């Protein structure tokens, strides 16, 4: 008799959390969940070393929600993340897991946005805070009517996500200051894709007898086909276009080592007709959010990203990852390609390698312990407008949660007054002051004109295509 895969229903989880797991379609646990969750639900500290896509967010999300009491006012869980993008991804994931928990308040506190709205949100204490160390520390020092704006004295669970990246970015001192404002009897969870020098000392100072769970990042991704192409630097744009046309993934991430290269690659792809967008650390928060919305709803086919900006990127169904340049660190290569082929689905990782990068390829081959598969790159003729169009387009509505706008209101306006068929609508994302709806490419012009001429929930709002 073979052992069946561990299931979430095996755990002593409240029905409300099982409802949240149903929203994701999660049934079977990943290795880090199966090894870590039983101890986490009992209150143990945990060190989780696992690559991207291993299920760590659901692991700590379930743990902090399990220990949370929604009837008690005050911050009971804090998740620290290195970047705004990752904090946003984590917030969305935890909110979805908390679908079955009524009256749960979660706040995302990151830099890059004005402080005043965040201070206003803290006037009524949240149950869960997800934030970046700099902004969280800033709010710990702020006051509202003489009282601390952010009070962590009732904290039950502290999570350090992507701890290795936070150390790389110089956040060790802010983290220590934040931890100093939390109770000693908290539960602490630390997750890291790699284990750099210095992380041991940080973990030792924060944790009590932690359980360590390691998911092997060295093992090749069995369900990801890895292909390598040697090309001259000047031929990279033609090779990239050729690969995207040949494989035709509905969504692909192209990784660049340098921030400036992301913009150059996007310009090249846009000239050919691809719907492409850059994601890097110099972008404004709203621009970043719009890029991620478009990529997730399939109106942007190609996301061209730097490693830091893409850290924590959690979008289902990424068909291909392309290394426009090989990273210098083999660990980074493993994390990059782990964004495709998730949840047992097939994925493809395509790497363009110039002659000067061959030493990096050899290091990678030695690390993986298997020969790399080399192929001849398909070179595209670089003609304007040659690329296939994205399946969807995105409309932005200048109204959101503060206007009491809900997905059903947008669906009603489009399928009712505007007369669009339901299958022409895609993903809907609602933020505080704006909303986004994906529309089938062939229906986008009609949807835009009807929404501009009509009303949503009895009111007129500005609508445009992005």
N, C-alpha and C positions, 0 to 999 in steps of 0.2 A: 504494500500500500504506500503510495507516494504522499509526502506532506503537501497539503494544499497551501497556497500563498496566504500570508497573514492578512487579515481583513480588519478594517476599522471597527467593525461590529464586534470584534473580539475584545475590544478595550472597554473599560468602564466609563464611556463617554455619555454625557447627558444627551437626551433626544434632540435638543436644540442644536448641538454640534453635529450630530449625524445629519440633520437637515441641511446644515451648511456644506457638509461633504457631498450631499446629494446634488447641491447646486453646481459643484465642480464635476460631478460624475465620478468621484473617487470611491473606489471599493477596496482595492488591494493596496497595501502599504508598500512604499519603497523601502530599500534596506535601512536607510537612516531613520525612517519612521518606525519600522518594526523593532529596531535595536534601541532606539532612544525614547519613544513615547511612553512605554510602561513605567520607566524610571521617572520621566518628567511629570507624569500624572501623580506620582507619589511625592513630588516636591524636590527631587534631587537636582543638583547643579549638573550641567552638561557641557562638554566640549565636543562640538561636531565639526569634523574636518571632511568636507565633501565638495565635489565639483558643482558647477552650475547645472541646474536641471535635476538635482537629486531629491527634491521634495523638502528641502530644509524650511522653506517659508511656512508650509502647512504644518511642519513639525512644531516650530515654536509658536505659530498662530494658535494651534489647538491647545498647546500647553498653557499659554497665557489666558486664553478664554475659559479653559477648564477651571482655573483658580480664581476667576473674576466673579465678584458679587455686584450685579448691576444695580441693586437696591442701595448700595453704599456710594455716596458722593465722594469723589477724590480720584486722583491718578493711581491706578493699581498696577499698570503695566507700562513699561517704557521700552521702545525698540530704537536703538541708535544705528543709523546707516551712514555710509560715507558720502553718498551723493543724493541730490534731490530726486533724480530719476528712480533710484532704488527705493527711496522712502515712499514715493508715490506708488510704485508697484506693490510694495509691502502693504501699504494702507488699503489698497483695493483688494488685495488677497485676503487680509484679515477681515475687512468689512463683509466680504462675501462668505467667509467661514462663519461670521456672526449673524448670518441672515435670520436664524431662528431665535436670536436673543433680542427681546424687545427693549427699546429705550437705551441701547448701548451708544455711548458717545465716544467717537474716535477723532482725534485731531492730528493733522499732519503739520509739523512745525519745521520748516526749512528756510534757509536764506534765499536771497534772490527775489523775494517778494516783500512788500511793506510790512513793518512790524505792527502797525496799529490794528489791522484786522485780526491778527493772531492774538493780540492782547485782548481785543473785544471778545473773541471766542473763548478765551480763558476765564472770562468773568463767571461762567458756569463750568466748573471743573470737568474735564473729560474723564472717562474710565481708562482709556488707552491713548498714549501719545507715541507717534512714530515721527522721528525727526533726525536732523543732522546735528552733530555735537556742537558746532558753533552757535547755531540759533537756539538750541535747547539751553546752553549755558547762558546766553544773552537773556533769555526769558526767565531763567532762574534768578537773575539779578534784578529783574524789573519788578515793579510793584503796582498794584491796583488798589486805590483808596487805602494805601498804607499797608496792605497785606501782600505777601509774595504772589506774583502773577502765576508762577508755576510752583506747586508744592509737591515734593516727592516723599513726604514723611510717611505716607500710607502705602508706598510702593510694595507690591508683592513679587513681581517678576521683572527682571532687567534682562534685555536681550542685546547683545552686540553682534550685529550682522555684518558680514564681510570685514571681520576684525583686522585681517591682514591689510586690506586696502585703507582702513582708517589709520593704521600705523604709518603706512606709506605716505599718507597725506598730512601727517604731522598732528593727528588728533589725540595723541596719547595723553597730553597734559589736560586738555578739556575733558576727556573721558574720566580721568582721575578726579577732577573737580566735581563733575556731575555725580559720580559714584559716592563722593563724600557727602552728598546731600540726600542719600537714600538710607533706609534702615539696614542694619547689619543682618537681620534675619530674613532677607529677601532670597528669592531663588534667582540664580544667575545662569544665563545660557550664552555661550560664546560659539559663533560659527565662523569658519574660515576656510577658504578654498586651498590656501597654502599655509605653511607654518614657518614664517620668517624668524630670524633671530630677534629676540626681544619679546615675542608673543608669550613665551613661557613665563617670563617675569610678570607680565600684565595679568595673565590668567591666574597665577599663584596668588597675586595680591587681591584678586576680586572674588575668588571662588572657594567653596568649602567641599572638599572630597568629591570633585566632579567625576562623573562617568564620562569616559572618552569613547566616542564612536567615530570610526574612520571608514569612509567609503572610498575605495581605491580609485584615485584619479589617473593612475598610470595605465590602467588597462585600456586597450583600444576600444573605441565605441563600436561595438559589434554591428550595430544597425546603421552606422554612418559609413557611406562609401567615400574613401579619401583618395583624391586624385591630385597629382602634381604636374605642373607644366613649366618647362624652362622657356623663358622669353627674354628678349632684349628689352631694356627699360622703355625705349621709344615705342615698342609694339604692345605695351600693356593695355592701353585703351581699346585697341582692336581685339585683343585677346579677351578682355573682360566682357565686351559686348558680345563676342562670339559665344562665350560660355553661357551668358544669360539667355541668349536666343536659343542655343542648342538645348539647354536644360529646361528653359521656360518655367522657372518656379513662380508660383503665385506671389510669393514674398521671399526676398533674399536679403541677407546682411552682408555688406562688403566692409571688411576691416582695413583701416589704414593705421600705420604707426604714428603718423604725424597729423596734428590737427589741420594744418593748412591743406594737406592732401585730400581731406574729406570734401572740401569745397570744390577743388579742381576736378575730382572724379564725378561729383554731382553735375557740374557744368557740362562735362563731356557726355554723360549719360542723358541729360536733359536735351542736349543738342540732337541726340539720336532718336528722341521720342519716348524714352523711358520716363516713368513717373518716379523720380528719385529725390531723396532729401538727405541732408547732412544732420548728424547728431554729434555735437562736441561740446566741450565745457565752456566755451565763450558765448553760447547762445542765451538769450533771455528765457526766463522760465516759461512764459506763454508760448513762445516759438517752439520750445522743446516739447511742451505738452501737445501742441498741434501736430508736430511731426509724429509723435508716438501714437496719437489717435488715428492719424491717417494710415500709419503702417499697420496698426492692429485691425483696422476695418477694411483693408485691402484696396484703398485708393492710392496708396503709395507702394509701388512694387519693390523698390530697392532702398534700403536704409544704409547709408554710408557713414560708418561710425568710428570714433576713436575708442580705445579700450576702456578708458575711465568712464566715458559717457554711456557706454553700453553695459557697464557692470550692473548686473541685476535685471537686465532686460528679460522680460517674461511674456513673450507673445507666442500663442499656440500656432503650430503649423508652419514654422519657418522651413521652407523647402530646401534652401541651400545657404551655406556660409562660404564666402569667398575671401581668401586672404590676398588682398591686393599686394601686400608685402608680408613675408614671413616675420613673425615677432622674434626678438632676440632670445626670449625665454620660452623653452618648450612647454612650461606650465601654462603660459598665456595661450599657446596654440590649443592646448587641451580644453581650456575654458571657452575659447572662441567657438570651436566646432561643436561643443556641447549645447549650443543654442538651436541646433537642428537635430532631427531624429529623436525627439522627446517622446515619452510615454510609449516607447516600443515602436514608434513609427519610423519608417525609413527616412534617411536624410543623406545629403551629399555635401562634402567639404572639398572645395576646389582652391588650390593654392598656386598663385603665380610666383615663379622663382627666377630672379635674374641671376646671371653668373656669379655676381658677388655675394649672393645669398646661399650658395650651394653648401657652404660650411654649416649654416643654420639647418639646412635640410639634413645633413649628415648627423648633426647632434640629435635631431628629432628622430631619425631612423634608429640611432643607438638607444634612445630613450624608449621607443616603442618596442624595440626588439624584433621588428619585422621589416622587410624591405619596403620602401615607398613605391607606389605605383605611378610610373611616369607615363605621360601621354603627350601627344602633339596638340598644341592649343589650336582651336578653330578660330581663325582670324576673320572678323567681320569687316565688310566694306563699310566704312564710316559715312553713311548717307543720312542726312537729316530726315527725321520722321520714320525711320526704318523699323523701329521697335514696336512690339505689340502694346496696345493700350492697357492700362489698368482696368480691372473688371468693374470697379466702383469709383464713384466720385464723392467728395465730402462737401456738405453744406454746413455753414456755421450760422447759428441763430444767436443773436445777442440777447439772450435771456437764459436763466438757469435756475438753480435751486432757490436763490433769493426771490425769484419771481414765482415760486411754487410750481415751476414747470416740471412735468414728469414725462417719462418716455411715452406713456399712453396718450398724452396730449399731442405729441408730435406725430405719432402714428395716426391718431384720429384726424389731424389736419391734413395729412398727406393722402390717406386712403379715403377720407370722407370728401371734404370740400375740393381737394386737389384732384381726386379721382384716380390716384395711382394704385396699381395692384399691390397687394401685400408683399408679393415676392420680389418687388423692386426695391424694398427697403432692406438695409443691412443694419450694422451695429449702431446703437445710439449711445452717446456719452454725454452726461450732464454734469457740468461744473457749477461753481457758485454763481457766475454771472454770464455764462455762455454754454451753448449746447452744440453738439455735432451729430449729424446723421449721415450715414453712408447710403447712397442711392446708386442703383445700377446705372452704368455709364450712359446707356441709351435713353434713360428717363431723367437724367439730372437737369437738363435745360428746362423741361416741363415742370419738374418739381420746384425749381428755383423761381420760375415765373409765377406759378400758382401761389407759392408761399409769400412772395413779395407783394402780390396783389390781394391776398386774403389775410386771414387772421388765425392765430393759434390761441386756443382757450379764450376766444372773444377779444383778443388784443392784437395790435399790429406790432411786430418786432422787425428789426433790421435783419435781413438774411442775405448771405452772399456765399459764393463758391470759393473754396480755398485750394 
